[in-house]
Amino acid sequence: MQLSFAPPSARPPAPPPRPAAVAPAREADAACTHCGLPVPPGLITPGADEQFCCGGCRALSTIARRLRDGGRASPPVPRPVLDPSLARGLAVFDEPVFAERSVMTRPDGLLEFELAIDGITCVPCVWQLERLHVALPGVIEARLNARLAVLKVTFDPARTSPGAIAREIASWGYTPLPAKDRASRGRRQAEDRRMLVRLGVAGALAGNIMIFAFALYGGEFGGIDPAHEHLFRWLSTILGVTALAWPGSVFFRSALAALKTRSVNLDVPIALALAVGAVAGVVNTVLARGESYFDSLAPLVFLLLVGRFIQHRRQRHAADAVELLFSLTPSTAVLVTPDGPRTVPADSLEPGDRVEVLAGDSLPADGTIVSGRSSIDQSLLTGESAPLSSGPGDAVLAGTVNLASPLIVEVSRAGRLTRAGQLMRLVEEASARKPDIVHFTDRVARAFLLGIIALAALTVALWLPAGTAAAVDAASSLLIVTCPCALGIAVPLVMAIAGGRGAALGTLVKGSDVFERLARPGVVFLDKTGTITQGRLEAVEHLGDPDALALAAALEAHSTHPAARAVAAAFPHGDPPVSDITQTLGGGIQGAVSDRPVAVGTEAYLASLGVTIDPRTTDAARDMARRGVSPVIVSVGGVARAIIGLADPIRPDARDAIDRLRAWGWRPRILSGDHPGVVSRVGRALGFEPLDLIGGASPEDKARAVRDAAVLGPVAMIGDGVNDAPALASATVGIAVHGGAEASLAAADAYISRPGLAPVVELFDAGRRSMRAVRWTLAGSLVYNLTAAGLAVAGLITPMIAAILMPLSSLTVLTIAVRARTFPTPGRPRRASSWK
């Protein structure tokens, strides 16, 4: 469908290009005048007395100033103008392909589309973005999903356009990007709304029924008018039947579906107990006798739905995997055309297209370099910690980062056909193959149901000689009082409380079954780069002249290469004059420091420059390489004067964490895409056996190793990169650690926001403690059900007393869950002895 928007003359004029100069260095740490948060460098207005971190703070500050001035107009606060590169990126919103793919037509003729907003920092941001209709004529409504940072805009196409809207938002200091996968996000939001509506209706009905019950119970002691009693009973019955027929229908539908397949799940005994109680309550209301029971049934439906909603959150795991591709690759690409570069949606690229990739940008598609040379950071996809030097004819992958200089790349595969897309398919397939964990409560559901039905039949047989009414009352009391509601809420309640305590410590768990799976030891695979190690290069050793090291650091300070940054940070060097800098990708750097010729790089690079390298330096470099340390040689005046060993340092808490996992019965193994020599060095330092070290593994190899190990028992995978995502999804439990890529976070079952491996150990320990609490809750529920069943069979409790006793097991579960110590209290580390 071809959409038409307001002509250019009717649109607000595009902001003028931003001057090349940005903010002076002294203003780089400016604080927002309104909220006090740091101001991003791109939003700093040079020379201005007031600085703002976002457009919302700027707008609120202007309003507050006018209020202080008694409503008089005050000089406007200068707004930042668009950076030329950002203005070029916003051109994607004017492309016809964007309108075809992302703009939806409403029944009233208005259009709507979604933008992903980068730069939302505080509450005023939400306020200003949702007042977009005030600032830009033609915008009807703007609604921000703060959690997803997605802005839905409804607009009149005769008055404005997506490009004008995006430029207006960008002029406020935000970065708008096309939002993708709107359809699946809308379906999930609709499903969430349905569940929340059921939960809200169930809670409202239960609350109103309890009000009527309070009046009826009060009437038992103080007397009540018969007409009022009759009215309250009927109102309770009507609301109670509504609670079971609408929000409670999920349990009946689930039970019927299970019976159709000749299987039994926990919903079968729950539905049976709810149905028996409801039928008995309706009969008693119609015959004006006994109790209606709905004051117990409706609150139980509400509690069960709370547990069901908690379990529903776990299902987001598979849904998130569908969107992983969009977090790996940029949403736009700079397409090279005969008429000049154009910014287009990345998913519109076709094989044969040529795209420009600037330094610092991610590649939007797989392809081959046509022109330019640069270093490519592939660590997210391959796990290789060292950047790869690439030039014309070399293949590059979508999602990798161009570090050094601009490239022209000819597209070979785009979208889901890229290597990143294939990895995401592996994640989706692994998520789909992984069956839901079979909880203990599900395993006992069949035995529980058959036992209760048999006991109810026995109760009827025992009491039938006393009369049909007595037999029915006794059987009804048994079925009501033994409703397995505690079994239904035990696991989700304990796990929800444990998950909340973990979240307070920065450990986010996606599903309740994570704790159960962590309670059974097996094999735990650990990625090396960023998990066991710090994930960045550091100078771990050095030999030679200290003055040469200082000169090398001064020279490397003028390079952005990761190895250069490591050398510059390792040695004090002051600020000597540096000139004649020449960098060679994959080799090193040379220049003049205080008029002294200095070169830093590989042995081959320095040899190509004619540098004299003595045998001792050569032997030291080979020894470092053998131990998995990258050697960098420093020459001054044409003579090798020092050597620096670069490596990714091991985290300080890694050894202790791995020893604790071993003590709990887990078998730690390293599974890395980095060079086997580097993996061997790290493994030896941590006491690993050679058989437990796997290096040079591709993402597919990692997933295969995890699946093979899972045949023999539980497998946990701990990683942080996109290359770990398939393995994380294939594992029994996938854990993404601090600093992980978006894809690894979505594929994992748990995410730890604190650095180091100590929080990982806390999570494993929480699994053991949570399952201990679950066993206590199930034991308490079992004791309750056995005792209550015995009293019901003996005829010692009536249906009314059964309805009163029914919630007691749920209260017992709640008490145990609240008191369970799963995670250490924030600010109070757990005693060392408690790890054992």
N, C-alpha and C positions, 0 to 999 in steps of 0.2 A: 504494500500500500504506500502510495506517495503522499507524504505529509508536507503541507506548506505552512510556513511561519511568516511572521511580520517581515516586510521588506526591510532591507538594511537602513533605509532612511527613517523607518519608524522605530528602530531599535536604539537603545542608549548607546552613545559613542563608546568605542573601546578605549580604555585608559591609555595614556601615552606611554611609550617605552620607558623602562626604568633606567636611570643613568648607570653607567658601568661601575662607578664607585659604589660600594656598599657602605657599611658602617665602619668607623675607625676602630682600631683594635681596642682602644681604651673603653669603648662602650659595649664590648662583647658580653660583659657580665651584667648588663642593666637589668633592673627588676621592674616588674609591671607597676605603674603608678596606682592602679586600682586594687589589684589583688595581691601583689607582692611576689608572684611567681616569676621565675627567670623568663626574659624575653628572648625568643629564638633570634639568632643573628639576622635572618632574612627579614624580620619585622622591625628591626631597629631603625628609627628615623634619625639620620645624622644631624647633630646640632640641636635637636628638640629637647625641651626641658622635661617633657612627659613622654614616657615610653609605655607601650601596651603589648601584652602577650597575645591578644586576639582582638577581633573586631567587637566582640561583646563587651569587653572591658572598656574599649574606647567609647562605645556608645553610652554605656552606663556612666562613665566619667563625665561625658558631655551633659547628660541629663542632670547629674548631681551638681555640676557647676552652674547650670541654668537655675536650678532650684535655690542654690546659695545666692545667686544674683537676683532673686525675686522674680524669676521668669523672663528677665531680659536676655536678649540674644547675646551670646558670647562668641569670641573668635573660634572658629571650628578647629578641631585638632587635626593636623595634617594626616592624611591617609597614605599608606605606602602604595606606590605605583607598582605595576606588574613587572616582574623580571622578564626580559625578552624570551628566555627559554620557557618560562611558565606560560607566557602568552601564546607561544607556538604550540605548547601542549594542549591548551584549551581549544585550539582549532578543531579538535576531534569532535566537539559538540556541534559543530556546524556541518559535519560530514553527513551526506544522505544515508550512508550505511548505519550511522549511529541512530538516526531517526527510525530506520526500518527495524533495527534490532532491539532498541531500548525504550522507545516512546510508545505509550499505550493511549488509545482513544477511549474516552469514557462515553457512556450513553448520552450525556448532556452536551457532547461536542467538545468539551474541554480535553486537554491532553495532560498526561502525567508521566514522569520518569523519576529515576532514582540516581543519586550521586553519593559516592563514598567520599566523606569529608575528612581530610587529614589536617590536624592542627587544633582539634577540640581539646581544650585544657581545663575548662572550669564551667561553672553554672552559667555565667553570663554568655558563654558561647551558645548554649542551648537557647537561651532567651533571644539572642539576636538572630540566629538562623531561622527560628520559627516566626520571626517578624519580617521575613523577606518580602512579604506582600506589601508592607508599608514602604519599603525602600525602592521597590521596582514595580512600576505599573504593569499590569498584565498577569502578575503572579496572584493566584487566587488563594492558595494555601501552601504552607510548608510544615511538614511534621518530621521531627528528628528521632530516629531510634538511637539513643545515646549509647546503648551497649554495643551495637554494630557500627556506630558512626555512619549511618546511612540516612540521607535526607530525601524524603519523598516530596516532590514539588508538583502541584497542580497549576496549570497556567492556561491562558487564553492565547492560542496560536496567532490570532490576528493582532496581538499587541506586543508580544515578546517571543523569544525563542530559547531553546536550551543553551545556545552559545552565549546569549546576553545574560542569562541567569548565571551560568558558570563564571563569566567574567566579573559580574557583580560580587559574587561570593569570594572570588579570588582577590578582589580589591579590598576586601575586609581583612585579608591576611591568612585566609585558609587556602588549602589546595584541594579543589574538587576533582574527582576522578570518576569515570563511568563505573557504576555498580553493576555487578554481574550476577547471574543465576537468580534473577528475581522470582521466577516461577516457583522453584523449589522452596525459596525462602518464604514466599507467600503461603504455600501449602503448610509449611511447618508452623507458621504463625497462626493460621486458621485452626490447626490441630491443637495448638497450645490454648487458644481461646476457648475451644470446645471443652477441653479438660478443666480449665479454670472456671468456666460457666457452671459445669456440673458440680465442681467443688463448692462454688459460692452458693448455688441453689441448695445443695445438701446441707451446708452450714446454716443457711437461713431457715430452712424447714426444721432442722433439728432444734435450733434456738426457739422458734415459735412453739413447737410441740412441748419443749421443756417448760415454757411459760404456762401452758394449759395444764401440764402435769403438776406443776407447783400448786395451782389452784385446786386441782382434784385431791392431791395428797393433803392439802390444808383442810379441805372439807371433811376428810376422814376424822379429823380431831375436833374441828370447830363447827362442823355442820355446813351444808351447802344446799341451796335451793335445788330441788330435783330438775327444774327446767334448765338451770345453768349447768348442772352436772351433765345432763343429756346433751346440751349444746357443746360443751367442752370435749366430751368423749367423741362426738361426731367430727368436730373440727380436728382433733388429734388424729382420728382415723383417716380423714380425707388427706391431711397433710402427710401422714405417714405412708399411705398408699402412694401418694405422689412421689415421695422420697425414694421409695423402692422401685416405682415404675419408670422414673426418669433418670436421676443420677445413679440410682442403684441398679439400673438395668444392665450395666456393663458386667456385673457378676453373673446375672442370669444368662446373658448371651454367651459369656465365656464357658459357663457350665454346660449349656446345651451343645456348644461346639465340641467340647471335650467328649460328651456322651455320644455324639454322632460318630466320632472317630474311635469309639470304644476305648477311651482312655479316661483318666481321672486326674484333675489338677486341684489345687487348693480351693478354687472357686466353687467346686461341686458341693462340698460340705457346707461352705459358707452360704451358697444359694439355698441349699436345703433348709438350713436353720432359719434363714431370713424368711423363706416361704412359709414354713410351719408357723413361725411367730406371727407373720402377717395374717395368715388364714385364721388362726386362733383369735387374733385381735379383732378382725372384722366380724367373726361370728359372735364374739362376746359383745361387741358394740351393737350389732343388730338385735341380739336377744336381751340387751340391757343387763348383762351379768358379768362378773369377773373383771379382769383387766384387759386393756387394749394392747399393751406391750410396746406400742410405737414410741414411747418416751425412751425406750432402750434401743429399739431397732434403728431409729433415725440417726442418733449420734454415732452408732456403730457404722452405719453406711458412710457417714462423714469421715470417721477415722480411717476406714478402709480405703476411701478415695484419696486421702492424704498419702497413705502408703503407696497407692497406685501411681500417684503423681510423681512421687520420689523415684519410683522405678522407671517412669516415663522419661526422666531426664537422661537415663542411661542410653536410651535409643537415639540420642543426639549424636552418638559416636559414629554411626554409619552415615547419618545425614551430613555431618561435617566433612566426611571424606569426599563427598561429591564436590565440595567447593575447594578442595585442596589445590587444584591446578591454578586457580585464580590468585592464590596467595604466593605462588612460586614465580610467576611471570608477570611482567608489567601489563597493565590494562591497555596501554597505548604504545604505538610504535611510530618512528619517523620514517615514512616511506619515501624513497628517492624516486622522483619522477622527472621527465624531461622539462616540466615546468617549475622544478624546484622541489624541495622537501615539503611533505605534507604529513601532518599528524593524523593517524587513523587508528581505529580500534585494533588491538593486537589480534583478536580472533577473526579479523577480516583478511589477514595476510594469506597469500596463496604461494605455492612453490614457484620459484623464479623471480619473485619480488625481491627488490634490494632495499635494505633498511640501514639507516645510520645509527650507530650505537656510540654515544659519547662516553668519555671517561667517567667512571662512577655509576653508569647505568647498568641495569640488568638486560640481558639479551631477551627479546620477545619471542624468538623462535629458534629452532635448530637450523643450521645452515653452514656455509663455507665462507671464510674471509676472502673478499675480493681485493681489498686494498687496506693498507695500514698494518702496523705491528703493535702488539700490546701484551700485557700480562692478564691472564684470565683466572679469576678465583673460582675454582670448581668445588670448593670444600663442601658446600651444601648438598651437591649431587653425588660426589664421589668419595668424600671424606679425606681427600688428599690435602694436607695442610699447606703445602707450598704452592704458590701461584704457578700457572703454566704459561710459558712464553709461546705466543701464537702469532702467525703471520699469514700472508696470502696462501690459499690452498688448504689451510688447516680447518678442520671441522670444529664448530663450537655448538654449545647446547643452550637451549632456552633455560632461563633461571640462573645461569652463571653470571658473574659480575665482571665487567670490563674495568680494569684498574688503572691503566696508564694513559692511553691515547685513543682518539676516535678511530672507529672501524667502519667499513662498509661490508655488510654481510648479505650474501644471497641466500634467500630462504629455501630450505629443502623440505621442512616439515613444520607445520604450525598447529596450534590448538592441542587437541588430545592425541595427535599423532607424534608429538615431540617425545623426547626421552622423559621429560618431566611428566607428560601426560601418561606415558606407559607406566611410570612408577605409581602414579595416582590410581591407575587401573588395578595394579597389584594390591594397593591399599584397600580399594573397594571390594575386590574379590576376597581378600583375607577377612575383611570385616563381615562379609556376607557368609563366608564359610564357617566362621567361628560361632558355634551354637551358644545360646544363653546358658549360663551356668545353672546346673541342676541343684538348687538349694536343698538343704535337709528337709525343709518344710514341704517341698514338692514330693520328695521321696516317701514321706510318711503319709501323704494325703490319701492314697488308695487304702492303706491299712486303717487309717483313722475313719474314713467314710464307711468301709465295710464293717468295722467294729461297732460304730455308733448305730448303724442300721440294724445289725444283728442284736445289739443290746436293746434297741427300741422295740423290736419284735418280741424279745424275751420279756420286756416290761409289760407289753400289752397282754401277753399270755399269762403272766403272773397276776395281773390286776383284773383280768376279764371276769373272773368269778365274783368280784366285788361290784361289777356293773360296767357298762360301756363307758359312761361318763368318767368314772374313776380311771379306767384304763387309758382313755384318751388324754386326760389331764396328766397322768404320770408320764406317758410317752412324750407329750408336748413339753413338759418340764425338762425331760432329759435332752431333747433335741435343742431346746432354747439355751439351757445352761451350758451345754457343751459346744456351742458355736465356736469354731476354731478361729475366732477373730484375732486372738493373741498371736497365733501362728502366722496370720496374714500380715500383721504389722510388726512382728518382732524383728525380722531382718532389716526391712527398710528403716525402721525407727532407730535401731542401734547404729546402723551404718550412716544414717543421715546426721545423727549427732556426732559420730566420729568424723564424718566428712566436714562438718562445720568447725570442729576443733582443729582439724588439719588445715582448713582454709585460713584460720586465724594465724597459723604459722607459715602460711605461704605454700601449702601443699594442697593442690586442687585435685579431687578424685571425681571422675565422671560417673561411676556406677558403683552400687553397693557391692556387687560381686567381686570387685577388685580386692577388697579386704579378705574375702573368703579364699580367693585364689592365692593371695600372698601368705596365707597361713600354712600352706603345704609346701615344704621345701622341694627344690629341684635344681635346675641349671639356671644361672643368671648370666646373661651375656652383657658385657659392658663395651660400649664404643670408646675408643681412645680419645680422639680429638674433641675437646670441649667437655668431656665427661670425666674421664680419669685425669686428663691434663687440663691446663688452663685455657687451651684453644687459641693461644697466640704465641708468637716466637719471642724468645728472650735469650740474652747472652748468658749461657749457663757456665761457660769456662773461657779462659783466654790465656795466652802466653805471649811474652815479648815486651817491647818497649812501651811503658805507660804513655810517653809523649806521642808515640805513633797511634795509640788507641784514642787519645784525645783528638788528634787531627782527623782520624777516621770518623769519629762521632760528629765533629763539626761539618765534615763533608756530607755525611749521610743525613744530617738534619735538613738538607735541601731536597730530599727525595721523599716520595710518598709510598715507596715500596715497603711491605711489611718487614722485610729483613732490615731495611734501612732504618725504619723506626725503632726496631729492637736495638740496633747498634747505637743510635743516637741517644736512646734512653739509658743505656747501660753505663756510659762513661762521661764524666763532667768535661765540658769542652768550651765553655764560655761563649763568646760571640765574635770569633775572628773573621776577618774578611775572606770570602770565598768567591772564586771567579772561575771562568772557563769550564763550567760543569758539562760533562758529557756522560749520558747514561746509555748502556747497552742492555737491552732486554735479555734476561737469562744469563748475563755475564757479570756486570757490576757497574761501578761509577768511578769517574776520574775527574780531577779538577785541581785548582790551586788554592791552598789554604795558607794564608799569610805569605803568599808568593812561593810556597813550597809545593812541588808536585806530589799529589797524593792519589793513590788508586786503591779501591776496595772491591774485592769480588772473588770469583772462583779462581782456582789454580790455572785453569785453561785460559781464562780471561786475562789474568796478569801476564801469563806467558806470551799471549798474543801482543801485549804491549811492550815486550822486551824486558820485563822485570826479572831481576836475578833472584832466584828462589833457592835457598840452601837446602841440602838433603834433610836436615833436622826439621825444617818447616814442612817439607813434603811428607816425612814420616808422621809428623803430628797430625797433618790434615787427613792422611789415610786412616790413622788410628781413630780419629773422631768419626769419620764416615763409617768405619766398621762398627762403632758403638751406637750408630743411629743419630749422631750429632752432625749438623751441617757445618762444614768448615768455611770460613771467610778469611781470606788473607789480606793483610794491609801492607802496602808498600809506600815508602817515602823516599823521594829522590831516585826512583828506579830500583830500589833494593827492598826485599821483603823484610819487614821489621817486626811484625806481630801476626798472630792468628787468633780468630774469635770463633768459638763454637756456639752455634744457634740451635735451639731446640724448644719444643713445647713443654714447659715444666709440669711435673706431676703435682696435682693438688695436695696440700699438706695433710688433709684428712683421709686421703685415699687408702693408705695402708691400714689404718685402724678400721675403716668402714668395711674393707674386704675381709679382714680377719673376723669381724663380727658376723658377717654373712656366712663365713665358713663355720663358725661356732654354732649357728642355727641350722646347719645341715644343708646349706646351699653350696653349689659348686660354681664359683665364679670363673668366667672365661672372658678373654678379650676378643672382640670381633670388630675389626677395623678395616677401613679402606685405605689406610696409610701404608707406607712401605713396610714390608715384613721386618726389615732391619730395625726400623724405628719402633715397631710393635714389640720386637724382641727386647730392645733396651728397656722399655717401660715395664714389660713383664718381669724381667729379671729383678728390677728394682723393687717390685711388689711381691716377689716370692711365687710367681706363677710357674707351673711346670710347662715345658715346651709344647706338650699336647694341648694345652689350654690356650694357646696363642694362635690366632688366625689373622693374618695381615693380607693386604692387597685384595680385599673382598669387595666386589661390586655390590650395588644395592640388591640385585637379584640373588647374588651369592649369600648375602646376609639373610634374606628372607628364606632361602632354601635351607641354610644351616639351622635357623630357628625352627622351621617345620620338621626337619629331621629329628632334632632333639625333642620336640614336643610329642613325638610318637612314644617316647620312653617315660614321659612324666611332665610335670609343670615346667614352664620356661618363662623367665622374666627377661625382658630386653630393656636396657637403659641406654638412651642416646639423645642426641640433640640436633642432628642434621636431617635434611631432606632425604639423604641417602639412607637414613635409618628408618624412614617412615614405613616401607613395606615390612621390615622386620618387626617394628613396633606393633603393627596391625596383626601380624601373624603370631605373635607371642601370646602366651596365656595371659600375661600382664605386660603392657608396654608403658614405660615410664620415660617421659621427656623431662630433661633437666634444665636448669637455669640457662637462659640465653639461646634456647632452641629455636629452630625455624618454625614458621607457622604450620608447615605441613606435618612436622613431627609432633607438634602440639595437638593437632586435630586427629592424628592417627593413634596417639597414645591414650591409655586408659587413665593416666594420672600425669599431672604436671607439677614440678617443684620449682618455685620461683626463687628460692634461696640458692646461692652458689655452694658448690662442694657436694660431697657424697654423704656427709653426716645426715642431712635431711632425708636422703634415700633410706638410710638405716632406720630412721624414725618411722618411715612409712611401712617398712617390712615389719617392724615391731608392732605398729598399730594394727596390722592385719592379724597378728597372733592374739593381741589383746581384744580386738573386736570380736573375733570368733569365740573367744572365751566368754565374753559378755552375752553373745547370742546363745551359747549353750546354756548359760544360766537362765536366760529368759525362757528358752524352750523347756528347760527342766521345771521352772516355776509354773509354766502353762500346763505342762503334763500333770504335775501334782494337783493343780487346781481342777483339771478336767476329770481326773480319776476320782478325786474326793467328791466333786459335785455330781458326777454320774452315779456314784454309789448312793448318795443321799436321794437323788431323783428316783432311782430304781426302788429304793426302800420306801418311797412315798413320804419322805420327811420334808420335802420342799414342794410348794405349790407353783403353778406357772407364774404367779406374780412375784414370788420370791426368786424364781429362776431368772426372770427378767431383771430383777435388781442385782443379782449376783453376777450376771453375764459380763458387765463392764469391769469387774474386779480384776480379771486376768489382764485386761488391757492396762489398767492402772499399775499392776505389778511390773509389766513389761516396761512401762514408761519410767518407773522408779529405777529399775536396774539399768536401763539405757542411759539415764541422766547421770548416774553415779559411776558408770564405767570410766576408767582412766585409760583411754586409748592413746592419746598424744600427750606429751608433757605440757604443763601449763605455760603459756607464753611468759617469758621472763624468769621461769624457774626450770632450769635444765633437769632432766631426769637423772637420778643417781646412777653412777656407773654400774652398781650391782644390779640395778633393775634391767639392764640389757641381757642379763644371763638367763 
